C-alpha cells in the first residue's frame, strides 16, 4: 500500500510500476487518480503498474495521441486519459470527461491541469501523483491526497 502524503525515489521502471500497483490496491470504482509531471517522467509506467495490479494483462500504452484508452480486462473498468494535446477543455464537448470519469470505473488522468477541474467533473480524486526527474535514471514520486 502507498500512503498519500509520501515521497518515493524510483530508480527503474519496475520500481515506478510497483508504486502504481501499491496505490491500486486501495482503488475502487469511481476513484480518480491525477498524474502530474513532464514528458518522460513515468506517468504511463505508473499507470501500467496500477493496471497490472487491477487485473489487466494486455499492453498498456500512453494515450497521448488517442486522448483516452479503456481497459476492461479486470474486475473494474479503467480509463487512462492524457489531456496534454487538448489546449482547453472548454473547446471540447461538455460530456467529454463524463464519458471517461464516473462511478462506473477507475480513471487515471495525465495532465489534469488542462481540465482546470473544480471538483465538479472529477469529484472523487483520491490521489495526486507528481513525478519528476531527479537524474536521468531516477524519478521522485510524490503521492498526495
N, CA, C and O of each residue as an XYZ file, in Angstrom:
580
protein
N       0.843     -1.181      0.000
C       0.000      0.000      0.000
C       0.890      1.248      0.000
O       1.902      1.288      0.700
N       0.520      2.247     -0.772
C       1.221      3.523     -0.798
C       0.323      4.529     -0.089
O      -0.842      4.695     -0.450
N       0.856      5.181      0.894
C       0.077      6.133      1.663
C       0.167      7.519      1.050
O       1.266      8.037      0.854
N      -0.988      8.136      0.740
C      -0.928      9.524      0.261
C      -0.199     10.401      1.277
O      -0.367     10.251      2.487
N       0.604     11.307      0.762
C       1.406     12.167      1.621
C       2.839     11.663      1.733
O       3.606     12.158      2.559
N       3.208     10.679      0.905
C       4.552     10.122      0.944
C       5.314     10.455     -0.331
O       4.723     10.733     -1.375
N       6.633     10.422     -0.223
C       7.508     10.654     -1.373
C       8.446      9.463     -1.507
O       8.968      8.958     -0.513
N       8.654      9.024     -2.724
C       9.499      7.866     -3.007
C      10.478      8.244     -4.106
O      10.213      9.147     -4.900
N      11.614      7.548     -4.148
C      12.542      7.689     -5.258
C      12.553      6.362     -5.992
O      12.790      5.310     -5.399
N      12.294      6.425     -7.287
C      12.294      5.238     -8.132
C      13.537      5.266     -9.004
O      13.856      6.282     -9.623
N      14.230      4.144     -9.044
C      15.445      4.039     -9.855
C      15.256      3.182    -11.096
O      16.213      2.923    -11.826
N      14.013      2.736    -11.341
C      13.772      1.901    -12.519
C      12.288      1.916    -12.867
O      11.450      2.240    -12.026
N      11.966      1.564    -14.116
C      10.552      1.448    -14.486
C       9.824      0.437    -13.599
O       8.656      0.638    -13.264
N      10.497     -0.637    -13.219
C       9.872     -1.649    -12.375
C       9.496     -1.083    -11.008
O       8.449     -1.429    -10.461
N      10.337     -0.221    -10.459
C      10.018      0.398     -9.172
C       8.842      1.370     -9.311
O       7.993      1.461     -8.424
N       8.802      2.089    -10.427
C       7.677      3.007    -10.665
C       6.390      2.209    -10.828
O       5.350      2.596    -10.296
N       6.449      1.101    -11.557
C       5.276      0.239    -11.697
C       4.837     -0.304    -10.344
O       3.639     -0.389    -10.075
N       5.779     -0.669     -9.497
C       5.440     -1.195     -8.168
C       4.713     -0.147     -7.330
O       3.813     -0.486     -6.563
N       5.091      1.113     -7.468
C       4.385      2.178     -6.745
C       2.956      2.307     -7.254
O       2.026      2.488     -6.468
N       2.782      2.212     -8.571
C       1.434      2.245     -9.139
C       0.599      1.079     -8.653
O      -0.576      1.241     -8.323
N       1.208     -0.106     -8.608
C       0.498     -1.295     -8.136
C       0.096     -1.144     -6.678
O      -1.007     -1.530     -6.293
N       0.977     -0.589     -5.873
C       0.674     -0.406     -4.455
C      -0.492      0.565     -4.264
O      -1.361      0.336     -3.423
N      -0.510      1.634     -5.035
C      -1.624      2.585     -4.931
C      -2.931      1.925     -5.367
O      -3.979      2.164     -4.769
N      -2.868      1.103     -6.399
C      -4.071      0.476     -6.951
C      -4.763     -0.440     -5.963
O      -5.963     -0.684     -6.090
N      -4.038     -0.953     -4.984
C      -4.637     -1.893     -4.048
C      -5.799     -1.292     -3.266
O      -6.642     -2.027     -2.752
N      -5.855      0.026     -3.172
C      -6.935      0.685     -2.431
C      -7.981      1.336     -3.334
O      -8.922      1.947     -2.827
N      -7.844      1.223     -4.645
C      -8.766      1.907     -5.548
C     -10.044      1.109     -5.762
O     -10.051     -0.121     -5.721
N     -11.133      1.856     -5.995
C     -12.414      1.215     -6.306
C     -13.143      2.060     -7.350
O     -12.743      3.189     -7.634
N     -14.193      1.516     -7.908
C     -14.953      2.219     -8.947
C     -15.345      3.606     -8.463
O     -15.786      3.788     -7.329
N     -15.174      4.579     -9.352
C     -15.478      5.971     -9.044
C     -14.268      6.786     -8.649
O     -14.327      8.015     -8.638
N     -13.162      6.118     -8.322
C     -11.951      6.826     -7.906
C     -11.221      7.412     -9.109
O     -11.239      6.854    -10.206
N     -10.578      8.554     -8.870
C      -9.799      9.245     -9.894
C      -8.411      9.516     -9.334
O      -8.261      9.989     -8.207
N      -7.397      9.208    -10.141
C      -6.010      9.488     -9.788
C      -5.474     10.479    -10.816
O      -5.541     10.228    -12.019
N      -4.949     11.593    -10.349
C      -4.391     12.620    -11.223
C      -2.878     12.459    -11.257
O      -2.246     12.261    -10.220
N      -2.296     12.545    -12.456
C      -0.850     12.376    -12.618
C      -0.245     13.630    -13.238
O      -0.674     14.095    -14.294
N       0.769     14.168    -12.549
C       1.455     15.372    -12.991
C       2.920     15.041    -13.264
O       3.497     14.188    -12.590
N       3.512     15.694    -14.227
C       4.933     15.511    -14.495
C       5.247     15.813    -15.942
O       4.389     15.725    -16.820
N       6.503     16.172    -16.171
C       6.955     16.449    -17.531
C       6.887     15.185    -18.369
O       6.711     14.086    -17.844
N       7.027     15.350    -19.668
C       7.116     14.205    -20.566
C       8.283     13.320    -20.121
O       9.350     13.818    -19.762
N       8.073     12.041    -20.149
C       9.144     11.101    -19.850
C       9.431     10.857    -18.389
O      10.438     10.230    -18.060
N       8.568     11.338    -17.493
C       8.829     11.111    -16.072
C       8.284      9.787    -15.571
O       8.618      9.368    -14.463
N       7.450      9.115    -16.360
C       6.967      7.801    -15.952
C       5.500      7.730    -15.590
O       5.084      6.813    -14.883
N       4.708      8.677    -16.058
C       3.275      8.655    -15.730
C       2.606      7.387    -16.258
O       1.874      6.723    -15.524
N       2.848      7.052    -17.511
C       2.239      5.844    -18.073
C       2.825      4.592    -17.434
O       2.118      3.597    -17.276
N       4.084      4.620    -17.068
C       4.698      3.482    -16.375
C       4.007      3.266    -15.038
O       3.733      2.124    -14.668
N       3.723      4.328    -14.312
C       2.999      4.248    -13.042
C       1.620      3.626    -13.269
O       1.200      2.740    -12.525
N       0.927      4.097    -14.299
C      -0.410      3.578    -14.610
C      -0.325      2.103    -15.005
O      -1.193      1.314    -14.632
N       0.700      1.730    -15.748
C       0.869      0.324    -16.142
C       0.939     -0.571    -14.901
O       0.312     -1.630    -14.865
N       1.688     -0.156    -13.905
C       1.780     -0.928    -12.667
C       0.432     -1.040    -11.975
O       0.075     -2.101    -11.463
N      -0.321      0.065    -11.962
C      -1.650      0.040    -11.357
C      -2.575     -0.895    -12.119
O      -3.321     -1.666    -11.516
N      -2.528     -0.829    -13.441
C      -3.381     -1.687    -14.261
C      -3.055     -3.165    -14.067
O      -3.960     -3.999    -14.032
N      -1.781     -3.494    -13.944
C      -1.402     -4.888    -13.696
C      -2.016     -5.356    -12.373
O      -2.558     -6.458    -12.289
N      -1.927     -4.513    -11.346
C      -2.494     -4.871    -10.038
C      -4.011     -4.982    -10.089
O      -4.610     -5.699     -9.287
N      -4.634     -4.277    -11.028
C      -6.090     -4.310    -11.170
C      -6.553     -5.424    -12.110
O      -7.737     -5.503    -12.435
N      -5.633     -6.280    -12.547
C      -6.009     -7.451    -13.325
C      -5.861     -7.356    -14.825
O      -6.266     -8.277    -15.535
N      -5.298     -6.284    -15.331
C      -5.113     -6.143    -16.779
C      -3.754     -6.713    -17.176
O      -2.726     -6.341    -16.608
N      -3.756     -7.608    -18.146
C      -2.517     -8.247    -18.572
C      -2.067     -7.824    -19.968
O      -0.954     -8.148    -20.382
N      -2.914     -7.108    -20.691
C      -2.587     -6.694    -22.053
C      -1.643     -5.508    -22.082
O      -1.220     -5.013    -21.037
N      -1.315     -5.056    -23.279
C      -0.421     -3.905    -23.425
C      -1.029     -2.638    -22.810
O      -2.238     -2.415    -22.872
N      -0.169     -1.828    -22.224
C      -0.577     -0.534    -21.666
C       0.320      0.502    -22.321
O       1.533      0.511    -22.109
N      -0.281      1.369    -23.111
C       0.495      2.385    -23.808
C      -0.077      3.763    -23.510
O      -1.220      3.901    -23.072
N       0.725      4.752    -23.751
C       0.317      6.126    -23.496
C      -0.854      6.523    -24.394
O      -0.859      6.214    -25.585
N      -1.835      7.201    -23.829
C      -2.944      7.683    -24.643
C      -2.699      9.078    -25.218
O      -3.655      9.779    -25.552
N      -1.445      9.488    -25.338
C      -1.130     10.833    -25.799
C      -1.826     11.186    -27.108
O      -2.370     12.283    -27.235
N      -1.821     10.291    -28.072
C      -2.400     10.612    -29.374
C      -3.862     10.227    -29.503
O      -4.557     10.705    -30.400
N      -4.325      9.372    -28.620
C      -5.730      8.957    -28.682
C      -6.570      9.653    -27.620
O      -7.796      9.539    -27.639
N      -5.950     10.360    -26.709
C      -6.553     11.071    -25.583
C      -7.018     10.109    -24.489
O      -6.789     10.375    -23.309
N      -7.662      9.004    -24.850
C      -8.152      8.077    -23.827
C      -8.014      6.635    -24.293
O      -8.195      6.310    -25.467
N      -7.690      5.795    -23.341
C      -7.678      4.345    -23.562
C      -8.502      3.721    -22.445
O      -8.506      4.195    -21.309
N      -9.197      2.651    -22.795
C     -10.020      1.950    -21.812
C      -9.538      0.521    -21.678
O      -9.177     -0.131    -22.658
N      -9.539      0.052    -20.451
C      -9.108     -1.302    -20.140
C     -10.229     -1.975    -19.354
O     -10.586     -1.534    -18.262
N     -10.770     -3.033    -19.914
C     -11.912     -3.707    -19.296
C     -11.582     -5.131    -18.867
O     -12.486     -5.902    -18.543
N     -10.316     -5.485    -18.860
C      -9.929     -6.861    -18.583
C     -10.105     -7.242    -17.109
O     -10.423     -8.395    -16.818
N      -9.911     -6.320    -16.183
C     -10.009     -6.624    -14.757
C     -11.433     -6.522    -14.249
O     -12.364     -6.336    -15.031
N     -11.604     -6.644    -12.950
C     -12.941     -6.602    -12.362
C     -13.600     -5.217    -12.409
O     -14.823     -5.109    -12.321
N     -12.795     -4.167    -12.547
C     -13.323     -2.795    -12.610
C     -12.784     -2.152    -13.882
O     -11.578     -2.198    -14.123
N     -13.647     -1.552    -14.706
C     -13.155     -0.861    -15.902
C     -12.226      0.301    -15.514
O     -12.437      0.975    -14.505
N     -11.210      0.513    -16.328
C     -10.239      1.582    -16.066
C     -10.113      2.451    -17.306
O      -9.995      1.943    -18.421
N     -10.137      3.760    -17.108
C      -9.888      4.725    -18.176
C      -8.544      5.395    -17.890
O      -8.254      5.766    -16.752
N      -7.737      5.544    -18.928
C      -6.444      6.228    -18.817
C      -6.471      7.371    -19.821
O      -6.485      7.146    -21.031
N      -6.478      8.597    -19.311
C      -6.578      9.771    -20.165
C      -5.293     10.576    -20.138
O      -4.597     10.631    -19.124
N      -4.989     11.200    -21.264
C      -3.868     12.119    -21.373
C      -4.417     13.387    -22.018
O      -4.734     13.404    -23.207
N      -4.525     14.433    -21.230
C      -5.141     15.674    -21.707
C      -4.134     16.633    -22.332
O      -4.499     17.748    -22.705
N      -2.872     16.219    -22.453
C      -1.818     17.110    -22.925
C      -2.117     17.744    -24.274
O      -1.837     18.927    -24.466
N      -2.667     17.004    -25.198
C      -2.900     17.520    -26.552
C      -4.121     18.433    -26.633
O      -4.334     19.101    -27.644
N      -4.907     18.460    -25.585
C      -6.081     19.339    -25.578
C      -5.640     20.701    -25.067
O      -5.085     20.805    -23.973
N      -5.874     21.714    -25.826
C      -5.479     23.047    -25.396
C      -6.306     23.545    -24.228
O      -5.793     24.181    -23.308
N      -7.593     23.247    -24.281
C      -8.516     23.757    -23.273
C      -9.781     22.912    -23.349
O     -10.344     22.733    -24.429
N     -10.225     22.398    -22.227
C     -11.432     21.567    -22.246
C     -12.684     22.365    -22.581
O     -13.710     21.784    -22.935
N     -12.612     23.674    -22.476
C     -13.769     24.497    -22.819
C     -14.135     24.342    -24.293
O     -15.277     24.582    -24.684
N     -13.155     23.940    -25.110
C     -13.404     23.753    -26.540
C     -13.948     22.360    -26.855
O     -14.328     22.084    -27.993
N     -13.987     21.490    -25.860
C     -14.448     20.119    -26.062
C     -15.929     19.999    -25.707
O     -16.509     20.890    -25.087
N     -16.511     18.904    -26.103
C     -17.884     18.580    -25.729
C     -17.953     18.552    -24.206
O     -17.095     17.937    -23.573
N     -18.940     19.194    -23.601
C     -19.040     19.223    -22.138
C     -19.087     17.831    -21.503
O     -18.709     17.668    -20.343
N     -19.537     16.853    -22.235
C     -19.632     15.494    -21.694
C     -18.346     14.694    -21.877
O     -18.296     13.522    -21.504
N     -17.301     15.308    -22.446
C     -16.068     14.582    -22.745
C     -15.528     13.823    -21.538
O     -15.337     12.609    -21.611
N     -15.281     14.511    -20.441
C     -14.724     13.832    -19.273
C     -15.730     12.862    -18.658
O     -15.345     11.801    -18.166
N     -17.004     13.216    -18.682
C     -18.024     12.342    -18.109
C     -18.073     10.997    -18.819
O     -18.481     10.002    -18.219
N     -17.666     10.947    -20.080
C     -17.624      9.683    -20.810
C     -16.536      8.752    -20.269
O     -16.586      7.545    -20.504
N     -15.566      9.295    -19.555
C     -14.424      8.509    -19.105
C     -14.280      8.455    -17.588
O     -13.679      7.524    -17.054
N     -14.825      9.442    -16.898
C     -14.659      9.556    -15.454
C     -16.042      9.484    -14.806
O     -16.935     10.259    -15.147
N     -16.208      8.566    -13.887
C     -17.506      8.455    -13.222
C     -17.565      7.249    -12.312
O     -16.551      6.593    -12.078
N     -18.728      6.956    -11.805
C     -18.871      5.897    -10.805
C     -18.689      4.485    -11.352
O     -18.577      3.533    -10.580
N     -18.658      4.341    -12.677
C     -18.573      3.022    -13.305
C     -17.170      2.418    -13.308
O     -17.028      1.208    -13.486
N     -16.137      3.229    -13.116
C     -14.776      2.691    -13.193
C     -13.767      3.592    -12.524
O     -14.120      4.602    -11.914
N     -12.524      3.221    -12.643
C     -11.404      3.984    -12.100
C     -10.807      4.792    -13.245
O     -10.733      4.304    -14.373
N     -10.383      6.017    -12.970
C      -9.780      6.852    -14.015
C      -8.417      7.367    -13.566
O      -8.243      7.827    -12.438
N      -7.463      7.276    -14.480
C      -6.144      7.874    -14.307
C      -6.057      9.000    -15.330
O      -6.255      8.767    -16.522
N      -5.763     10.217    -14.878
C      -5.770     11.377    -15.767
C      -4.399     12.054    -15.748
O      -3.990     12.632    -14.741
N      -3.696     11.972    -16.885
C      -2.427     12.672    -17.049
C      -2.703     14.101    -17.512
O      -3.659     14.340    -18.249
N      -1.884     15.036    -17.090
C      -2.009     16.450    -17.419
C      -3.390     16.989    -16.999
O      -4.060     17.638    -17.803
N      -3.818     16.734    -15.770
C      -5.158     17.153    -15.337
C      -5.317     18.665    -15.237
O      -6.442     19.163    -15.218
N      -4.219     19.399    -15.174
C      -4.316     20.858    -15.095
C      -5.024     21.435    -16.320
O      -5.555     22.544    -16.256
N      -5.041     20.704    -17.428
C      -5.750     21.145    -18.633
C      -7.247     21.227    -18.351
O      -7.942     22.091    -18.885
N      -7.735     20.318    -17.507
C      -9.167     20.286    -17.199
C      -9.572     21.445    -16.297
O     -10.736     21.847    -16.286
N      -8.613     21.984    -15.538
C      -8.922     23.088    -14.626
C     -10.180     22.748    -13.836
O     -11.092     23.564    -13.699
N     -10.203     21.526    -13.321
C     -11.394     20.995    -12.665
C     -11.557     21.580    -11.266
O     -10.591     21.698    -10.512
N     -12.764     21.935    -10.940
C     -13.070     22.464     -9.608
C     -13.771     21.411     -8.749
O     -14.430     21.750     -7.765
N     -13.631     20.143     -9.117
C     -14.265     19.076     -8.366
C     -15.628     18.682     -8.899
O     -16.235     17.736     -8.397
N     -16.119     19.383     -9.900
C     -17.434     19.074    -10.443
C     -17.394     17.856    -11.363
O     -18.275     16.999    -11.292
N     -16.392     17.773    -12.215
C     -16.308     16.685    -13.183
C     -15.575     15.487    -12.581
O     -15.929     14.340    -12.855
N     -14.571     15.746    -11.776
C     -13.792     14.678    -11.155
C     -13.923     14.779     -9.634
O     -12.981     15.189     -8.954
N     -15.084     14.407     -9.102
C     -15.331     14.632     -7.688
C     -14.599     13.693     -6.735
O     -14.372     14.062     -5.583
N     -14.225     12.497     -7.171
C     -13.586     11.549     -6.251
C     -12.107     11.390     -6.544
O     -11.630     10.282     -6.787
N     -11.383     12.497     -6.521
C      -9.933     12.420     -6.688
C      -9.375     11.870     -5.375
O      -9.479     12.504     -4.325
N      -8.783     10.681     -5.457
C      -8.272     10.032     -4.247
C      -6.765     10.200     -4.101
O      -6.226     10.028     -3.007
N      -6.075     10.537     -5.201
C      -4.626     10.733     -5.119
C      -4.165     11.627     -6.256
O      -4.711     11.620     -7.359
N      -3.136     12.396     -5.934
C      -2.435     13.209     -6.930
C      -0.997     12.709     -6.928
O      -0.322     12.735     -5.899
N      -0.537     12.255     -8.084
C       0.796     11.674     -8.200
C       1.662     12.643     -8.999
O       1.374     12.944    -10.157
N       2.713     13.120     -8.367
C       3.635     14.055     -9.010
C       4.946     13.309     -9.268
O       5.589     12.828     -8.334
N       5.335     13.217    -10.538
C       6.588     12.551    -10.908
C       7.545     13.595    -11.458
O       7.155     14.457    -12.245
N       8.794     13.510    -11.040
C       9.791     14.446    -11.558
C      11.147     13.762    -11.691
O      11.464     12.825    -10.958
N      11.935     14.247    -12.638
C      13.285     13.722    -12.843
C      14.174     14.148    -11.677
O      14.165     15.310    -11.271
N      14.934     13.208    -11.148
C      15.985     13.505    -10.174
C      17.317     13.427    -10.914
O      18.142     14.338    -10.843
N      17.505     12.319    -11.626
C      18.637     12.106    -12.529
C      18.037     11.444    -13.767
O      16.842     11.149    -13.775
N      18.825     11.203    -14.805
C      18.252     10.508    -15.965
C      17.653      9.135    -15.617
O      16.740      8.669    -16.298
N      18.159      8.494    -14.566
C      17.663      7.174    -14.180
C      16.678      7.208    -13.030
O      15.939      6.241    -12.839
N      16.637      8.277    -12.261
C      15.790      8.308    -11.068
C      14.648      9.302    -11.183
O      14.765     10.353    -11.812
N      13.536      8.933    -10.554
C      12.355      9.791    -10.504
C      11.949      9.962     -9.039
O      12.046      9.031     -8.240
N      11.499     11.152     -8.713
C      10.870     11.390     -7.415
C       9.368     11.252     -7.653
O       8.815     11.868     -8.565
N       8.724     10.446     -6.834
C       7.292     10.202     -6.959
C       6.646     10.630     -5.649
O       6.831      9.998     -4.609
N       5.886     11.715     -5.721
C       5.198     12.239     -4.536
C       3.714     11.963     -4.711
O       3.109     12.333     -5.717
N       3.149     11.315     -3.723
C       1.726     10.958     -3.777
C       1.028     11.736     -2.665
O       1.334     11.575     -1.483
N       0.092     12.574     -3.070
C      -0.650     13.374     -2.097
C      -2.135     13.096     -2.214
O      -2.616     12.669     -3.264
N      -2.860     13.339     -1.131
C      -4.314     13.092     -1.169
C      -5.035     14.086     -2.066
O      -6.256     14.017     -2.207
